[in-house]
Amino acid sequence: MYLLLISALSRLLVSLEEARQVLPSSEEEFVFLSGLLQSKELHALVKVHNKIISNGKDEKFHPTLSNSMQIALEVLDVVGPRVALREECKEIFMLLQKPHIQVNAIYQRFT
């Protein structure tokens, strides 16, 4: 997909050069557009965009359970009284209260 987008950018650059004489634009505008289409920054943005699109379709980036919030709360109820007894209980208790876990659980609850 990335190569297709880069190829499309290259074709757009060729089309821009071909239309240069017939379009009512200044040399400054052509230089700007040509530089933009050839810039490493644009190519990097295209690459990042492509990664986001392809990873967004991957199920490993989405919670698998729709009731993850309820499960997290149940685990907190079970582990809470044992926090003082075992280091592992304290660790999981603290992890489940981190904001990114809470947001992920809330997001899954409403989707």
VENFEN-V409419 format. One record per backbone hydrogen bond with DSSP energy under -1.0 kcal/mol. CO is the residue of the C=O (numbers start at 1). NH is the residue of the N-H. Records with the same first field share a line. If there is no record, write none. Layout:
CO->NH + NH
//
This chain:
1->5
2->6
3->7
4->8
5->9
6->10
7->11
8->12
9->13
10->14
11->15
12->16
13->17
14->18
15->19
19->23
23->25
26->30
27->31
28->32
29->33
30->34
31->35
32->36
33->37
34->38
39->43
40->44
41->45
42->46
43->47
44->48
45->49
46->50
47->51
48->52
49->53
50->54
51->55
52->56
58->61
59->62
67->71
68->72
69->73
70->74
71->75
72->76
73->77
74->78
75->79
76->80
79->82
80->83
82->85 + 86
86->90
87->91
88->92
89->93
90->94
91->95
92->96
95->98
98->102
99->103
100->104
101->105
102->106
103->107
104->108
105->109
106->110
//
